[in-house]
Amino acid sequence: MRRILLLFYLLTTCFTLFAQQEEALVKLTIEVRDSASLQPLADVMCRIVSSKGKMLSYKIADGRGNLSLTAHQEDALVFTLIGYSKRKINVADIHQTTNQPAIILLSSKQVELKEVVVKLSPIRKQGDTLVYNVGSFLQKGDRHLEDVLKKLPGIKVSENGSVSYQGRAINRFYIEGQDMMGNNYTQAIRNMPINAVRNVEVLENHQPIKMMQGRKPSESAALNIRLDKNHKARPFGEITGSLGVKPTVWDNQLFLTQVLKHSQTLVSAKMSNTGKDLSKETKEHIDVYNLDAYEPLPQGVLQEDISQEALPQERYLQNKSYSAGFNNIITLSKDITLRSNVLLYEDHAGYNQSTTNYYGGLTPITLETSEWMKQRIFRIVPTLKYEENSTHRFFSDELKYSFGRQTTENQVVTNGIGITEQIRIKPSYIKNYLSSSFKLGKSMLQIHSLLRYTDRREELSTASDSLPLYNVTECFATRSTMTRNSITTSIPTLGNDLDISLQAYYRNNSYNYQGDIYHRTFKLQGEPGYTWKYTKQSYVSFGLPIEWTRISLSEKNNKLSVRNFIAFKPYLTLQQVLTSKLTVNLSSSISTDDNSLDFYALKPLREGYRNI
């Protein structure tokens, strides 16, 4: 009986303890808000801490600042959120009604983060983009972008300022993703202060036309210059100058750039009389990946360059040279830009030399020659380009005009007999290139059209004070009208594109030297081609262009000769990516073309007082 009473007492005591514990648990519904705006705060962490300071569990508020939890009366709740002061509340102090949650207010505060030092790798890979950290390649004495580009692995800068990557010329030069310079980017790489550049990005296998990305593989890369954050949205540049006396020499330059979100402007100017060649600052590089936009200018007859010495021209040339460039691009909408470029070059140069030769023997002879040369060059090239580049349409039209004047004077005195030569050259051309691509269902249509008119006039005048043979005045005139138009359709076939293109080419060159000679060329070409992409960057491309050519050579009213022929130009290109660092590219082609001279004349042509 005593054991039964003891067991009953123990059971009664346990039930009482369990009831007390159950009564000590509290179910809470809480809403956390900002103390100033009273707006709900999401992602607030609520820790449930015992009376001894031990964390029992935690909850995180939802997007509306709400959370539900269960805690004991003697527990405490600790609320934390980045940017807000920590708040601790005892469960016993929280009061809530039946249908309304308890409101907890947190006060905002500034949080001072610890200093973090980030060390960037000199070269890092981001997909098809290779990023060079410029600061890792800087050396003492580096001033401009060109100085660092020459040090970057895989990148080469040639003497004329053109840039290549892995042996291939780049197909675009971007500044913060915008093609402001076109093919005249030498101004930027030779004048942009290197402290303004943060990274140089190489966009490998870059396809500049958005709607062709993923459909038309590209073997070339593009360069994108990323500026330091302190040089964005404000003008920056540099002005340098130097002056010397006895003799008076000067070498000055100006560079100014402003890169905004919707526009970019770059101005460069140089002037020097130290013998430097500034013409390369304004020369346009050939886009070898878009030869539809290129046609060589007709060659002239007379010599244009006066530099004939083996020494560097800074050692002997006396000149006053000026070059300037104005470049601007405006973003009209997300995919539309308007670009304008103006290039200017002027040079006044000259030098003189003298030689004395002694010939011995029975009749000694002394031959003394003194020569001086002068040259004046002026060239201005304005360009205007409109481009729409979206994922469903591409349209680009570029209008360019070039105007130039050049005069060269040469005087030679040999043993007292003098000959004077003067050359005048007036080259000019106007060119328009239109390119468009758009989708027709699943197919794609591309149109290219180049139209150019060239007028080059040359005049040679020679005079002698004692030899009538050298008293000559001759004029040469070369005019050329050409157009190249092509249309290409890309039809999806077996998971890749079958390309079918038609091209019409016409050129009419008129040469005038004591009579007009006309050289006309007309070509029609059809080309089926297929590109098989079996991985993202590996592909085989082949085609069989068939071309019909008609060439005629005639005087103004007299037909001299006509030739017609058909030529085949098969080609094959293979690119295979073996590893992330090794790619093999093989290409081959064979073609037949008319190997015609650029000039026809019925009489010998004089290139100078010495040469015919």
C-alpha positions as CSV (number, residue, x, y, z in Angstrom):
1,M,0.0,0.0,0.0
2,R,2.9,2.3,0.8
3,R,4.5,1.7,-2.6
4,I,1.2,2.5,-4.4
5,L,0.9,5.8,-2.6
6,L,4.5,6.7,-3.5
7,L,4.0,5.9,-7.2
8,F,0.8,8.0,-7.2
9,Y,2.7,10.9,-5.6
10,L,5.5,10.8,-8.3
11,L,3.0,10.7,-11.2
12,T,1.1,13.7,-9.8
13,T,4.4,15.7,-9.4
14,C,5.5,15.0,-13.1
15,F,2.1,16.1,-14.5
16,T,2.4,19.3,-12.5
17,L,5.9,20.0,-13.9
18,F,4.8,19.3,-17.5
19,A,1.9,21.6,-17.1
20,Q,4.1,24.4,-15.7
21,Q,6.5,24.0,-18.7
22,E,3.6,24.1,-21.2
23,E,2.3,27.2,-19.6
24,A,5.8,28.8,-19.8
25,L,6.0,28.5,-23.6
26,V,4.6,31.5,-25.6
27,K,3.7,31.6,-29.3
28,L,4.5,35.0,-30.8
29,T,3.6,36.7,-34.2
30,I,5.9,39.6,-34.8
31,E,6.2,42.3,-37.5
32,V,9.6,44.2,-37.8
33,R,9.5,47.8,-39.1
34,D,11.8,50.7,-39.7
35,S,11.5,53.2,-36.8
36,A,11.5,56.2,-39.1
37,S,9.5,55.2,-42.1
38,L,7.4,52.4,-40.4
39,Q,8.0,50.3,-43.5
40,P,8.4,46.5,-43.1
41,L,11.9,45.2,-43.0
42,A,12.7,41.9,-44.8
43,D,15.4,39.4,-43.9
44,V,15.7,40.5,-40.2
45,M,17.3,37.8,-38.1
46,C,15.7,37.0,-34.8
47,R,17.7,34.9,-32.3
48,I,16.0,33.2,-29.3
49,V,18.4,33.4,-26.4
50,S,18.0,31.7,-23.0
51,S,18.3,33.5,-19.6
52,K,21.9,32.2,-19.5
53,G,22.8,33.8,-22.9
54,K,22.7,30.6,-24.9
55,M,21.1,30.8,-28.4
56,L,18.3,28.3,-28.6
57,S,17.1,28.9,-32.2
58,Y,16.6,31.6,-34.7
59,K,14.0,32.9,-37.3
60,I,14.3,35.1,-40.4
61,A,11.6,37.6,-41.3
62,D,9.9,37.2,-44.7
63,G,9.6,39.8,-47.4
64,R,6.9,41.6,-45.4
65,G,8.9,41.7,-42.1
66,N,6.7,38.9,-40.5
67,L,7.9,36.0,-38.4
68,S,6.3,33.5,-36.0
69,L,8.1,31.7,-33.2
70,T,7.7,30.0,-29.8
71,A,9.8,30.9,-26.8
72,H,9.7,30.7,-23.0
73,Q,8.7,33.6,-20.8
74,E,12.3,33.9,-19.4
75,D,13.9,34.0,-22.9
76,A,15.0,37.1,-24.8
77,L,14.7,37.9,-28.5
78,V,17.7,39.6,-30.3
79,F,16.9,41.4,-33.7
80,T,19.7,42.2,-36.2
81,L,19.9,43.5,-39.7
82,I,22.8,45.2,-41.6
83,G,22.4,48.9,-41.5
84,Y,20.3,48.8,-38.3
85,S,21.1,48.9,-34.6
86,K,20.8,45.5,-32.8
87,R,17.8,45.3,-30.4
88,K,17.2,42.9,-27.5
89,I,13.7,42.4,-26.0
90,N,12.6,40.1,-23.2
91,V,9.7,37.8,-24.2
92,A,7.9,38.8,-21.1
93,D,7.9,42.4,-22.3
94,I,6.2,41.6,-25.6
95,H,2.5,42.2,-25.7
96,Q,0.2,41.3,-28.6
97,T,-3.5,41.1,-29.2
98,T,-5.3,38.1,-30.5
99,N,-5.4,39.2,-34.2
100,Q,-2.6,41.7,-34.4
101,P,1.2,40.9,-34.5
102,A,3.5,42.6,-32.1
103,I,5.4,45.5,-33.7
104,I,9.2,45.7,-33.3
105,L,10.9,48.9,-34.4
106,L,14.6,49.0,-35.5
107,S,16.6,52.1,-35.9
108,S,19.0,52.6,-38.8
109,K,22.7,53.3,-38.4
110,Q,25.8,53.7,-40.5
111,V,28.0,50.7,-40.6
112,E,31.7,51.2,-41.1
113,L,33.1,48.3,-43.1
114,K,36.6,47.0,-42.6
115,E,39.2,47.9,-45.2
116,V,39.5,45.2,-47.9
117,V,42.5,45.0,-50.2
118,V,41.7,43.3,-53.5
119,K,44.6,42.0,-55.5
120,L,43.7,41.4,-59.1
121,S,45.3,38.9,-61.3
122,P,47.3,40.4,-64.2
123,I,45.3,38.4,-66.7
124,R,41.9,36.8,-66.1
125,K,39.4,35.0,-68.3
126,Q,35.7,35.8,-68.4
127,G,34.1,33.6,-71.1
128,D,35.4,34.8,-74.5
129,T,36.9,37.9,-72.9
130,L,40.5,38.2,-71.8
131,V,41.0,41.0,-69.3
132,Y,44.4,42.6,-68.8
133,N,44.9,44.5,-65.6
134,V,46.9,47.5,-66.8
135,G,48.4,48.3,-63.5
136,S,50.2,44.9,-63.5
137,F,52.1,45.8,-66.6
138,L,53.0,49.4,-65.9
139,Q,56.7,50.2,-65.9
140,K,58.6,53.4,-65.3
141,G,58.4,55.8,-68.2
142,D,55.0,54.5,-69.6
143,R,52.8,57.5,-70.5
144,H,50.3,56.4,-73.1
145,L,48.1,53.4,-73.9
146,E,50.5,52.3,-76.7
147,D,53.3,51.9,-74.2
148,V,51.4,49.2,-72.3
149,L,49.7,47.5,-75.3
150,K,53.2,46.6,-76.5
151,K,53.8,44.7,-73.2
152,L,50.6,42.7,-73.2
153,P,51.0,39.0,-74.1
154,G,49.4,38.2,-77.5
155,I,49.0,41.9,-78.5
156,K,51.3,43.6,-81.1
157,V,51.4,47.2,-82.2
158,S,53.0,47.8,-85.6
159,E,55.0,50.8,-86.6
160,N,52.0,52.4,-88.3
161,G,49.8,52.1,-85.2
162,S,47.7,49.1,-86.2
163,V,46.9,46.5,-83.5
164,S,46.8,42.7,-83.9
165,Y,46.1,39.9,-81.5
166,Q,47.6,36.4,-81.9
167,G,48.8,37.5,-85.3
168,R,45.4,38.7,-86.6
169,A,44.4,42.4,-87.0
170,I,41.6,43.4,-84.6
171,N,38.2,44.0,-86.2
172,R,37.0,46.7,-83.7
173,F,38.5,49.2,-81.3
174,Y,36.1,50.1,-78.5
175,I,36.2,52.6,-75.7
176,E,33.8,51.6,-73.0
177,G,31.9,49.5,-75.6
178,Q,31.6,52.2,-78.2
179,D,33.2,52.3,-81.6
180,M,34.1,56.0,-81.7
181,M,37.3,55.8,-83.7
182,G,36.4,53.4,-86.5
183,N,39.7,52.4,-88.3
184,N,41.5,55.5,-87.2
185,Y,42.2,54.3,-83.6
186,T,45.9,55.2,-83.8
187,Q,45.0,58.6,-82.3
188,A,43.7,56.9,-79.2
189,I,46.4,54.4,-78.5
190,R,49.2,56.9,-79.0
191,N,47.7,59.8,-77.0
192,M,45.5,58.4,-74.3
193,P,47.1,58.8,-70.9
194,I,47.7,55.4,-69.4
195,N,46.6,56.5,-65.9
196,A,43.1,56.8,-67.3
197,V,42.9,53.2,-68.3
198,R,41.9,50.5,-65.8
199,N,41.6,47.3,-68.0
200,V,42.2,46.3,-71.6
201,E,39.7,43.7,-72.7
202,V,40.3,41.3,-75.7
203,L,37.0,40.1,-77.0
204,E,38.1,36.8,-78.7
205,N,36.2,35.5,-81.7
206,H,34.3,38.8,-81.8
207,Q,31.3,39.1,-84.1
208,P,30.4,42.9,-84.1
209,I,27.0,42.4,-85.7
210,K,24.7,41.3,-82.9
211,M,22.2,39.4,-85.1
212,M,25.0,37.2,-86.5
213,Q,26.4,36.3,-83.1
214,G,26.1,32.5,-82.8
215,R,25.4,32.1,-86.5
216,K,28.5,33.5,-88.3
217,P,31.8,32.6,-86.6
218,S,34.6,35.1,-86.4
219,E,38.3,34.4,-86.3
220,S,39.4,37.9,-85.2
221,A,39.3,39.7,-81.9
222,A,38.3,43.2,-80.7
223,L,39.9,45.5,-78.2
224,N,37.8,47.3,-75.5
225,I,39.4,49.9,-73.3
226,R,37.9,50.2,-69.8
227,L,38.5,53.6,-68.1
228,D,39.3,54.2,-64.5
229,K,36.2,55.3,-62.6
230,N,37.8,58.7,-61.9
231,H,38.0,59.4,-65.6
232,K,34.4,58.7,-66.5
233,A,31.7,61.3,-67.0
234,R,34.2,64.2,-67.0
235,P,36.8,65.6,-69.4
236,F,40.4,64.4,-69.1
237,G,43.5,64.6,-71.2
238,E,46.9,66.3,-71.3
239,I,48.8,69.2,-72.9
240,T,52.5,68.9,-73.4
241,G,54.9,71.3,-75.1
242,S,58.6,71.8,-75.6
243,L,60.6,74.7,-77.1
244,G,64.2,75.1,-78.0
245,V,66.3,77.9,-79.4
246,K,69.3,78.2,-81.7
247,P,67.8,76.7,-83.8
248,T,64.2,77.2,-82.8
249,V,62.4,73.8,-82.4
250,W,59.1,73.0,-80.9
251,D,57.1,69.8,-80.3
252,N,53.6,70.2,-78.8
253,Q,50.5,68.0,-78.4
254,L,46.9,68.2,-77.1
255,F,44.7,65.3,-76.1
256,L,41.2,65.7,-74.7
257,T,38.5,63.1,-74.1
258,Q,35.1,62.9,-72.5
259,V,33.2,59.6,-72.1
260,L,29.6,60.0,-71.0
261,K,26.8,57.4,-70.9
262,H,25.2,58.5,-74.2
263,S,28.1,60.2,-76.0
264,Q,31.9,60.2,-76.4
265,T,34.3,62.8,-77.7
266,L,38.0,62.6,-78.4
267,V,40.2,65.4,-79.7
268,S,43.9,65.1,-80.5
269,A,46.3,67.6,-82.1
270,K,50.0,67.6,-82.6
271,M,52.5,70.0,-84.1
272,S,56.3,69.6,-84.5
273,N,59.3,70.8,-86.4
274,T,61.7,68.1,-85.2
275,G,61.4,65.9,-88.3
276,K,58.7,63.6,-86.9
277,D,56.3,62.0,-89.3
278,L,52.8,62.8,-88.0
279,S,50.9,61.5,-91.0
280,K,50.4,58.1,-89.4
281,E,48.2,59.7,-86.8
282,T,45.5,60.3,-89.5
283,K,45.9,57.2,-91.7
284,E,43.0,54.8,-91.8
285,H,43.7,51.1,-91.2
286,I,42.2,48.6,-93.6
287,D,39.5,46.4,-92.2
288,V,40.7,43.0,-93.6
289,Y,37.5,41.3,-92.3
290,N,35.2,43.5,-94.3
291,L,36.8,43.8,-97.8
292,D,33.5,44.7,-99.3
293,A,34.1,48.2,-97.9
294,Y,37.6,48.5,-99.3
295,E,38.8,49.3,-102.8
296,P,42.4,50.4,-103.5
297,L,42.8,54.0,-104.8
298,P,44.1,54.4,-108.3
299,Q,47.9,54.8,-108.3
300,G,49.6,57.9,-109.4
301,V,52.5,58.5,-111.8
302,L,54.6,61.0,-110.0
303,Q,56.6,60.4,-106.9
304,E,55.0,61.7,-103.6
305,D,57.8,61.2,-101.0
306,I,60.8,63.4,-100.8
307,S,62.6,61.4,-98.0
308,Q,65.4,59.6,-99.9
309,E,68.0,59.2,-97.3
310,A,68.9,56.0,-95.4
311,L,69.1,57.8,-92.1
312,P,66.0,58.4,-90.0
313,Q,64.3,61.6,-91.3
314,E,64.6,63.3,-87.8
315,R,68.3,63.5,-88.6
316,Y,68.0,65.6,-91.8
317,L,64.4,66.7,-92.4
318,Q,63.4,70.3,-91.7
319,N,59.7,70.4,-91.3
320,K,56.6,72.0,-89.8
321,S,54.1,69.3,-89.3
322,Y,50.5,69.4,-88.0
323,S,47.9,66.7,-87.4
324,A,44.5,66.9,-85.7
325,G,41.5,64.7,-85.2
326,F,38.0,65.3,-84.0
327,N,35.9,62.2,-83.1
328,N,32.4,62.0,-81.7
329,I,29.8,59.3,-81.2
330,I,26.2,59.9,-80.0
331,T,23.9,57.1,-78.8
332,L,20.5,58.0,-80.3
333,S,18.8,54.9,-78.7
334,K,19.8,51.6,-77.3
335,D,21.0,50.2,-80.6
336,I,21.5,53.3,-82.8
337,T,24.6,55.5,-82.9
338,L,25.7,58.5,-85.0
339,R,29.5,58.9,-85.4
340,S,31.4,61.8,-86.9
341,N,35.2,62.0,-87.5
342,V,37.3,64.7,-89.0
343,L,41.0,64.1,-89.7
344,L,43.5,66.9,-90.7
345,Y,47.1,66.7,-91.8
346,E,49.5,69.4,-93.0
347,D,53.2,69.3,-93.5
348,H,55.8,71.7,-94.8
349,A,59.1,69.8,-95.2
350,G,62.4,70.3,-96.9
351,Y,66.1,69.4,-96.9
352,N,69.3,69.9,-98.9
353,Q,72.3,67.9,-99.7
354,S,75.6,68.3,-101.6
355,T,78.1,65.8,-102.9
356,T,81.5,66.1,-104.5
357,N,83.2,63.3,-106.5
358,Y,86.8,63.4,-107.7
359,Y,87.8,61.1,-110.6
360,G,91.5,60.7,-111.2
361,G,93.4,59.3,-114.2
362,L,94.9,61.1,-117.2
363,T,92.0,63.6,-117.3
364,P,90.9,64.3,-113.7
365,I,87.2,65.3,-113.3
366,T,85.5,66.9,-110.4
367,L,81.7,66.4,-110.2
368,E,79.9,68.7,-107.7
369,T,76.1,68.4,-107.1
370,S,73.9,70.4,-104.7
371,E,70.2,69.6,-104.3
372,W,67.4,71.0,-102.3
373,M,63.8,69.7,-102.0
374,K,60.6,71.2,-100.6
375,Q,57.2,69.7,-100.1
376,R,53.8,71.0,-99.0
377,I,51.0,68.5,-98.1
378,F,47.5,69.2,-97.0
379,R,44.8,66.6,-96.4
380,I,41.4,66.7,-94.7
381,V,39.0,63.7,-94.4
382,P,35.5,64.1,-92.8
383,T,33.4,61.0,-92.1
384,L,29.8,60.5,-91.0
385,K,28.4,57.1,-90.0
386,Y,24.9,56.0,-88.9
387,E,24.5,52.6,-87.4
388,E,21.7,50.5,-86.1
389,N,22.9,47.2,-84.5
390,S,20.2,45.1,-82.8
391,T,19.5,41.4,-82.5
392,H,16.9,41.5,-85.3
393,R,18.3,44.1,-87.7
394,F,21.6,45.7,-88.7
395,F,21.9,48.9,-90.8
396,S,25.0,50.9,-91.4
397,D,25.8,53.8,-93.8
398,E,29.1,55.6,-93.9
399,L,29.8,58.7,-96.0
400,K,33.5,59.8,-96.4
401,Y,35.2,62.6,-98.3
402,S,38.9,63.2,-98.8
403,F,40.4,66.3,-100.2
404,G,44.2,66.8,-100.6
405,R,46.8,69.0,-102.1
406,Q,50.5,68.3,-102.5
407,T,53.4,70.3,-104.0
408,T,57.0,69.1,-104.3
409,E,59.9,71.3,-105.5
410,N,63.3,70.0,-106.4
411,Q,66.4,71.8,-107.7
412,V,69.7,70.2,-108.7
413,V,72.8,72.1,-109.7
414,T,75.6,70.0,-111.2
415,N,78.9,71.8,-112.1
416,G,77.0,75.0,-112.5
417,I,74.2,73.6,-114.6
418,G,70.8,73.8,-112.8
419,I,67.5,72.0,-113.3
420,T,64.3,72.8,-111.4
421,E,61.4,70.4,-111.0
422,Q,58.0,71.0,-109.6
423,I,55.2,68.4,-109.0
424,R,51.6,69.2,-108.1
425,I,49.2,66.5,-107.1
426,K,45.5,67.0,-106.3
427,P,43.9,63.8,-105.0
428,S,40.3,63.7,-103.8
429,Y,37.5,61.1,-103.5
430,I,34.0,60.7,-102.1
431,K,32.8,57.3,-100.9
432,N,29.6,55.8,-99.5
433,Y,29.4,52.3,-98.0
434,L,26.0,50.8,-97.0
435,S,25.6,47.5,-95.1
436,S,22.4,45.9,-94.0
437,S,21.3,42.6,-92.5
438,F,17.8,41.5,-91.5
439,K,15.8,38.4,-90.9
440,L,13.3,36.8,-93.2
441,G,11.6,34.2,-91.1
442,K,14.4,31.8,-90.1
443,S,16.6,33.0,-93.0
444,M,18.9,36.0,-93.0
445,L,19.5,38.5,-95.8
446,Q,22.6,40.7,-96.1
447,I,23.1,43.6,-98.4
448,H,26.4,45.5,-99.1
449,S,26.9,48.4,-101.4
450,L,30.1,50.5,-102.0
451,L,30.1,53.5,-104.3
452,R,33.2,55.7,-104.9
453,Y,34.4,58.4,-107.2
454,T,38.0,59.4,-107.4
455,D,39.7,62.3,-109.1
456,R,43.5,62.6,-109.1
457,R,45.3,65.3,-111.1
458,E,49.0,65.5,-111.4
459,E,51.3,68.0,-113.1
460,L,55.1,67.9,-113.8
461,S,57.0,71.0,-114.7
462,T,60.8,71.0,-115.3
463,A,63.1,73.8,-116.4
464,S,66.8,74.0,-117.1
465,D,68.9,77.1,-117.4
466,S,71.0,75.6,-120.3
467,L,69.4,72.3,-121.5
468,P,66.2,72.8,-123.5
469,L,65.6,69.0,-123.3
470,Y,64.5,69.5,-119.7
471,N,62.0,72.3,-120.4
472,V,58.8,70.2,-120.1
473,T,55.3,70.6,-118.7
474,E,53.1,67.5,-118.6
475,C,49.7,66.8,-117.0
476,F,48.2,63.5,-115.9
477,A,44.6,62.9,-114.9
478,T,43.1,59.8,-113.4
479,R,39.4,59.5,-112.7
480,S,37.7,56.4,-111.4
481,T,34.1,55.4,-110.8
482,M,33.4,52.1,-109.1
483,T,30.6,50.3,-107.4
484,R,30.4,46.9,-105.7
485,N,27.0,45.5,-104.7
486,S,26.3,42.1,-103.1
487,I,23.3,40.3,-101.6
488,T,23.6,37.2,-99.5
489,T,21.0,35.0,-97.9
490,S,21.7,32.6,-95.1
491,I,19.3,29.6,-95.0
492,P,19.3,27.3,-91.9
493,T,20.4,23.8,-93.2
494,L,21.2,20.8,-91.1
495,G,21.6,22.9,-88.0
496,N,24.0,25.4,-89.7
497,D,23.8,28.1,-92.4
498,L,23.9,27.6,-96.2
499,D,25.0,30.9,-97.7
500,I,24.1,31.9,-101.3
501,S,25.5,35.3,-102.5
502,L,25.4,37.3,-105.7
503,Q,27.8,40.2,-106.4
504,A,28.0,42.8,-109.2
505,Y,31.2,44.9,-109.6
506,Y,31.8,47.7,-112.0
507,R,34.8,50.0,-112.4
508,N,35.5,52.6,-115.0
509,N,39.0,54.2,-114.9
510,S,39.7,57.1,-117.2
511,Y,43.3,58.1,-117.8
512,N,44.2,61.3,-119.6
513,Y,47.7,61.9,-121.0
514,Q,47.5,63.6,-124.3
515,G,44.3,61.7,-124.9
516,D,41.7,59.7,-123.0
517,I,42.0,56.0,-122.3
518,Y,39.2,54.1,-120.7
519,H,39.6,50.8,-118.8
520,R,36.3,49.2,-117.8
521,T,35.8,46.1,-115.7
522,F,32.5,44.4,-115.1
523,K,32.1,41.3,-112.9
524,L,29.3,39.0,-111.9
525,Q,29.9,36.5,-109.1
526,G,27.7,33.8,-107.6
527,E,28.9,31.9,-104.5
528,P,27.4,29.0,-102.6
529,G,29.0,28.4,-99.3
530,Y,28.4,26.4,-96.1
531,T,29.7,26.7,-92.6
532,W,29.5,23.7,-90.3
533,K,29.9,24.5,-86.6
534,Y,30.3,21.3,-84.5
535,T,31.3,23.1,-81.3
536,K,31.0,26.7,-80.1
537,Q,34.3,27.8,-81.6
538,S,35.3,25.0,-84.0
539,Y,33.9,24.9,-87.5
540,V,34.6,24.1,-91.2
541,S,33.7,26.6,-93.9
542,F,33.9,26.0,-97.6
543,G,32.6,27.6,-100.8
544,L,32.9,27.7,-104.6
545,P,32.6,31.3,-106.0
546,I,32.1,31.4,-109.8
547,E,32.9,34.7,-111.5
548,W,32.3,36.0,-115.0
549,T,34.5,39.0,-116.0
550,R,34.3,41.4,-118.9
551,I,37.2,43.8,-119.5
552,S,37.4,46.5,-122.2
553,L,40.2,48.9,-123.0
554,S,39.4,51.7,-125.4
555,E,40.1,55.3,-126.5
556,K,37.3,57.9,-126.3
557,N,35.5,56.8,-129.5
558,N,37.5,53.8,-130.6
559,K,37.1,50.3,-129.3
560,L,40.4,48.6,-128.9
561,S,40.0,45.3,-127.1
562,V,37.5,43.3,-125.1
563,R,38.1,40.2,-123.0
564,N,35.7,37.8,-121.3
565,F,36.5,34.9,-119.0
566,I,35.1,32.7,-116.2
567,A,37.0,32.1,-113.0
568,F,36.5,29.6,-110.2
569,K,37.7,30.6,-106.6
570,P,37.2,27.7,-104.3
571,Y,38.2,28.1,-100.6
572,L,38.3,26.0,-97.4
573,T,38.7,27.2,-93.8
574,L,39.1,24.9,-90.8
575,Q,39.2,26.1,-87.1
576,Q,39.7,23.5,-84.4
577,V,39.9,24.3,-80.7
578,L,42.1,21.7,-79.1
579,T,42.4,23.2,-75.6
580,S,41.6,26.5,-73.9
581,K,45.1,27.7,-74.9
582,L,45.6,26.0,-78.3
583,T,43.6,26.6,-81.5
584,V,44.5,25.4,-85.0
585,N,43.3,27.4,-88.0
586,L,43.9,26.3,-91.6
587,S,42.7,28.0,-94.8
588,S,43.4,27.6,-98.5
589,S,42.0,29.2,-101.7
590,I,42.8,29.5,-105.4
591,S,41.6,32.2,-107.8
592,T,42.1,33.7,-111.2
593,D,41.9,37.4,-112.0
594,D,42.8,40.0,-114.6
595,N,46.3,41.2,-114.0
596,S,45.9,44.5,-115.6
597,L,48.0,47.6,-115.2
598,D,46.6,50.6,-113.5
599,F,47.6,53.1,-116.2
600,Y,47.6,53.0,-120.0
601,A,49.3,55.6,-122.2
602,L,50.3,55.7,-125.9
603,K,53.6,57.5,-125.1
604,P,56.3,57.0,-122.4
605,L,55.4,58.6,-119.1
606,R,57.7,60.9,-117.2
607,E,58.0,60.3,-113.5
608,G,60.5,63.1,-113.0
609,Y,63.2,65.0,-114.8
610,R,65.4,62.0,-114.6
611,N,63.0,59.0,-115.2
612,I,60.7,58.0,-118.0
